[in-house]
């Protein structure tokens, strides 16, 4: 039987429940257990696919084409294990399923209510990943904060599961904040007490408290929290702010969180966690031999979470290259042909990020032109690849009005066009080209030399594609297609002949980069940036 850990949060949002869940999962996995994590989000959207990145941060995509919460990216990066549609559930999905059942007549004669019908569907989804025996432990993160109206059905479902599961298969971890009041120069435990009281009023007694804090709690405060929150003293865990999210598993191990969890589950005969590879990564991450500067040109750079997988991919790749990557987040709307050199002259590499819509496009194109002409390593992802196509068409092929059908529906020179299967699509949610697709690589290309494979599989999230009607003209002028979808002939990768490193990809490589397996293209790009820096010195 699988064992279930439920992670709730209190006091405030953004305390890091996802990082906590991923860190605990990493510690348990390092002991030989099979662990997965799922996220239950209280919003009514079916998924975050139609949300503005400023509203919700990055939309993460799984191999099976689910548009999910960004925390699933943390889960995959920490565990080095793919997630799926089953790992992210929203209130919208729950209600959609219940309403579909009602329309089919599954509830004939009954009044459909939040309890039991909504909570029953939540419980079914919570237990789903544990039904086939693939996992020893299922960690379930509940989005939002205890006390939020929209989270109540999830909290009630957790309460009900306490009586359906064996007590040794059920744990609740509650993450709270112990704030430091600078005026009083004191940590205050009252918010944590009130948060636990809120959880208790919903019928749930947390087994373990994780206390996020800027300063050490000290034994007296821990004892106070334990007594007033009805939790064992050793189960009050200090979670000090860390320099890096990758320090969190080690910090929690020092607090013996994994030992306490296993003791409560009755699993006391497991080996100590093997964290040698993790420690090796941290050693390279924290003690780099050199530093390079990468400009990330994007439309949503003001919010770090909008490109979180990209930034973390740079962390993984930089550790692999024994260097530190200093990221310069550059708003593409601020770049013009006149100021592009001033804004990018420090850079050892230029990365043009994905996005939607025509805002900031001309700035991206100006940045790409600068990288092409100055022989600076360039990496474009999705819209970044499409902008590289447009730039080359305008400035090398001399197609002055070359553009994307996304930006001009009436253009006669759509070098980027709407995919054939997208032309009759009306609904916006969940209808893009999503998930993992194969890509065949040309030998002796930059991409092939990064992967060392003839065929790869990468994740997609787009509606528009390279227009193959122009492919011959591009290749004659020096921009080659080095990666194709073998089934549809879709251009997946473009490269520039005679340039030290110029690659644009239609897919999203950042979704598959993990700590133990940095993405090959990011590793290769960083290596090219190092070489560029060395030549410039």
N, C-alpha and C positions, 0 to 999 in steps of 0.2 A: 504494500500500500504506500502511495506517495504521502509525504508529509507536507503540510501547508503553513506558510508564514505570511501573515498579512501585515503590511506596512502602512500605517496611517501617519498623518502629520497634524500638528497643532500650533497655535499661537500666530503663525504667519505662513504664507506661501513661500516658495523658492528657498526652502531650507536644505534641499538636496535629497529628497526621498529616493530619487532615481539613482543617485550616486551611492547612497546607503545600500539600496537593494542590490546594485551591481557589485559593490565591494563585498558585502556578505556572501553573495553568490560566488564570487571569485575565491573567497577563503574556503567555502564548502567544496567547491569544485576541485580546489588544490589538494583536498583530502581524498579525492577519488570518487566523490558523489556526482551523480548526474543531476544538474540543476538548470532550471529555466525560470524566467521572470515574465510576468504579464502586468500590463498597466490598464487600470480601469479609470476612464476619464468621465467626469460628471457633465460635460457639455452635451447639448442635444444634436450638434452636427454628427452626421454618420461617421465622418473621419475629418482630419484637419486639412484635407486636400484642397479645399476651396478657401481656406483662411489666409489672410494677408500675413506674411512673415513677421511684420511688426506686431501683429495681434497674438501670434502663437509661437513664433520662432520657426525653426526649420520643420518641414514636413519630411519625415524619414520614410523610405520605401524598402520593403522586404523583397526577397526573391520571388515570392508568389504574388507580388503586385499590390500588396496592401499599402495604402498611404496612412502612416501612423504617427504617433507622438514622437518627439525627438528623443525621449528617454529610451526608446528601443534601440537607438544608436548607441547609447551608453551600455546597454545590456550586451549588445553584440561586440562592442570594442573590448569590454572587460572579460567576457566569457569566450570570445573567439568562436561563437556558435550562432548560426543564423536563427532569426525569429521568423514568425509567420503571421498571417491574419489573426490567428487564435490568440496572439500575445497582446493585442490591443483592442479593448472593447470600450465603446462610449455609451452614454445614456441613449443617444440616438439609435445605435444598433439594437440596444435592448428593447426600446419602445417599438422600433420597426418590426422586430421579430414577433413581439406580442400582438401588435396590431394585425400583422399578416396572419397569425393564427386565428385571431378573432374573425377576420374576413373569411377565412376558409371554413369557419364553423367549428373550430376545435374546442371552443368554450360554449357551445350551444346551451342555452338555458341558464348561463351564469352571468353575473355582473363582473366585468373585468376591472380589477382594482390594482393599486400599487402593491398591496399585500393581499393575496399571496402571488399574484401573477407576475408582476415586475420583479419582485425579490426572488421568486422561483427561477426566472430566466437568468437573473444575475448569478445565482448559486450554480446553475447548470454551467454557465460560462466559466465560473471560477474553478470548477472541478474538472473541466473538459481536458486540460493538458495532463491531468493525472490519471486519466482513464485507460490509456493504452500501455502503461508500464514502462514508458521510455525514460521517465524522470523519477529520481528519488525524492526531490524536494521542489515544490512549486512556490516561488515567492510572488505575492500579489501586491502591487503598489496601488493605493487608492489616491487618485488625483485630488487636488483641492485641500481644504483644511477642515478638520472636525468642527462641526457647528454650522457649516455651510448648508443651506437648505437643499441644494442640488445633490449633496453627497449623502443625504440621509438614507435613501434606499440601499446604497452600497454598505453603509455601516450596519443597517438592519440585517442585510444578508449575511455579513460576517457574524453578527450575533447569533443568527439562526444556525449557522454552520457549526458553532461551538457545540451544539447539541446533536448534530448529525455525525460529526467526526469523533474518532477516539481522542480523548484528551492528550495522548502522547503524539498525536498527528496534527496538532493545532497550536499555533503561537501567534500572538499579536505583538508587534514592535511599534512603539509610538515615538515619533521623532518630534521633539519640541525645541523651543529656543529658551535659553537662559540669558537674558540680555544684561549688558553692562551699562549701568547708568553713570555717565562720566561725572555728572554733578555730585553724585553721592560716592563715586568711586567704589561701586559695589555691584556684584552680580545679584540679580533678583530671581528668586525661584517661584514667586507667586504666579506668573503667567503659565508656567508648567503645571502648577497645581490646578489652576482653573481649566487648563486644557484637558488634563486627565479627568477632572470632575465632569467635564462635558462628555467625554467618552464613556465614563461610568454611567452617566444619566441615560445614555443610549443602550445600556445593558452590557457594556464590554469593559472588562478589566484587562489592561495591558499587562503582558508578562514581562516585557523588557522596555525600559525607557532609554532612548538615545537623546542626550542633551547637547544640542549644538551651542557652542560657547566660544567667546574670544579669549577667555582666560581660564586657567584650571579651576575646577569646581572646588576642590578641597574636600577632605573627608566629612567635615561638618555639614556642608551643603548637600553632599550626596546622601548623608544619613537623613537629613531633613526631608529631602525629596522622597526617599524611600518610605519614610514613616507617613508622610501626608498623602502619598499617592498609592499606598498599599502595595508596594513593590519591594522585592528582596533587595538588600543593600548592594549585593554584587551584580544585580541586574539593572543598576543605574549606570549607564555607560556614558563616559565623557567623550564628546566629539568636538575636539578643538578645530578651529579653522586651520586649513592646510594650505601650504604653498601651491600644491598641485592636486587635482582630483585623483591622480595616480598614487598619492601618498595615503589616501583614505583607507584602503584595505590594510596597510601595515599599521596605521594608527588604531584601527578597530581590532586588529589582532593583538596589539599590545594591551588593549582593554579586555582581551579574552572573550570578545563577543561570540566568535565561532564556537569556543568551548562551552559557553553558557547555553547557546542554542542547542548544541548536540546533547548536552547533559539533560536539558528539558525534554528532548525527543527520545532519550534513552539510548543514544548512539555514542557510547563511550569507548569503543574499541577500535576507533579509526586512527590511521597514522596521522602524524603532524602534517600540516599543509606544506607542499613542495612549491615554494615561491621563488626558486632560483632564476627562472626566466624573467619573472616580474622584476626581481632585484637587478638583473642584468640590464633590463630596459631602463630602469630608474637611474642606474649608474651612468649610462650613456646620455640620458636625458638631462641629468643634473650637472654633469661634468663634460661639457662639449669642448672640442679642441679649437673651434673657431666659430665665428658668427657671420651669417649672411642676412641680407635684407630682401624680403619678398613683398611686392605690392599686390594686395588683393583688391582688385577694382570691381566694385559691385554696387548694386542699387539699394541694398539693405544693410550697409556696413555699420550703421549707428547701433544696431542691436546684434550683439555677438552671437546670440542663439540662432539668428537667421542663417548663419553659415557654420554652425557648430561642428558638423562632420568634416567640413573642409579644414577648419583650424586644427581639429584633432588629428586629421590625416597628416598635416604638416608636422605635428609633434612626433607622430610615429616615424615618419620618414626622416626627420632630422636626427632622431636618436640612432637610426640605422646608419646614417652618414656621419655620426660623431660631430654634429654641429648644432648650433642654436639658430633657429629661424626667428628673426625679428619681423613680425608681421606689421605692415603698414596698411591700415584699412582706409581705402581711398574711395570716396563717393564719386561715382562715374558722372553724375550730373555736373560736378565742378570741373571736369576736365574739358579743355578745348584744344584746338590745334595750336593756339598761341601759348598756352601755359603747360602743355603736356610734358615738355622737357624739364621744366622747373619742378613739376610734381613727381616725376619718375626717375630723375637723373641718379638718385642714390641707389636705385634698385638693382639687385643681382638677378632678379627674376620677376616676371610679371604674370600674375594669375588673374584671368577674367572669369568672374563667377556667373553661375546660372541665374535665371530670373524669368519674369514674364512682362510683356508690355513694352512700349517704346520709350518710356521714361529713362533717360540716362544712356540711351543706346549710342548716340553720337560720341559721348565721352569714352565709351568702351572701344568704339572703332578707332578713335584717335590714339588710345593707349596701345592697341594692337598694331597700328601702323608704326608707331614709335618703336615697339619691340621688334617688328620685322626689319625696319630700316637700320636700327642700331645694333642688330644681331644679339639682342638680349634674349635669354631663354624665355619662351612664352608657353603658357599652358591655359587652354580655354575649355571650359566644361559646359555642355548643353548650349545655352544661349551664348556663352563665351565662344564656343566653336562656330556657332551660326554667325556671330559678329565678325569672326576672323574670315569667314567665307565672303561676307558682304564687303569687308575692307579690301580683300584681294580683288574681288570683282570690280570695285570702283577704281582702285588706284593702280592695279596692274593690268587687268583686262580692259580697263577704260570704259566700263559700263556705268556711266555716271549716275543713273537712277537705280542701280542695283539695290535690292532690299529684300525683306522677308514679307511674305503674305500676311504675317501677323501684324505688321506695322502699316501695310498699305494693301487693302484687299483688291484694289483695282490696278495694281502695278503690272506692267508688261515684262518686267525683268525680276521675277521672284526667284533669285538664286537659292532661297530657302522657301519652301512651299509647304502647304498643308498636306499631311499624309493622306493617301487615298482613302484609307479606312476611317479617317476622321471627318470627311467632308459632309457626311449626313448626320453627324453627332450633334445633338441639341443640348442634352444635359451636361453640366460642367463637372459634377462630382463623380470621381472614379472612372472617367471615360478616356483618359489619356492612354498612351502606350506606356504601360506600367509593368515593372517586374524585370526578371532576368531573361535575357535573350543572348543567343550565341553571336560571336563575331570572329570571322576568319582574318588572320593577320598576314600581311605580305612579309616575306623574309627580307632581311637586310634593311628593315625599316627601324626607326627609333622605337616604335611600339613593340615590335618583335624582339628587339634587343633588350627591352625592359622586362617583358613577360617570359621570353624564351619558350614560347608556345605558339603553335600554329592556329589554335582555336581557344578562345576564352569565353567566359560568360559574365556579363555585366548588367547592372540594373538601370532601368530607364524611367524617365518621367517627362514626356514631351508630346506635342501634337504636330510639330513642324519638323521637316527633314531637308537635307541637302537635295536640291533639284538635279537629278541625274542628267537632265537635258543639257546641262552646262559642263558636265564632268570632263569631256574631252578637251574643252577649251582650258579648263583649270589645269589639267595634267600637262598639256603642252607648254603652259606658262610656268610650270614648276611647282604647283600645289597638287600633291598626289593624294589619292585615297588609299591609305595603308590598311584600313580595316573595313570589312563589309559584313553585313548580315547575310549568311549564306543562303537563306531562304527567299528573302525579298530583294536582295541587292541594295539595301539601304546603306548609304555611306555612314560608317560609324566613327571613323578616325580620318582626319586630314593632317598632312605634314608638309613642310616646306623644304624643298631641295635647296642645298647650299646654305642653310641656316643651321647653326650649332644645335639648337633644340627648339623646335616650333611644332607644337602638337595641339590639335583641338579634337575633343571627343564628344559624341552626341550623348553618350551614357553618363552616369554619375559614379565615377570610381570611388569617391569619398565614402559611399555607403558600404564599401567592402573592406576598408582599411581597419585593421585591429592592432592592438599593442604587439601581439606576437607575430602578426603577418602584415606589416606595413604595405600599402598598395604599391605595386611595382612602378606605376607611372609617377607617383609622388616621389618615390625614392630616386628614380631616374632624373626627374625635374630638379630636385634638390642637388643632386650630383652635378648637373649641368650648371646650376647657379653657382656652385662652389668653383667650378672650373672658370666660369666667367669672372668671378671675383678675383681669382688668382691671376688671371691675365690682365686685369685692370690695375692691379697693385704696381 
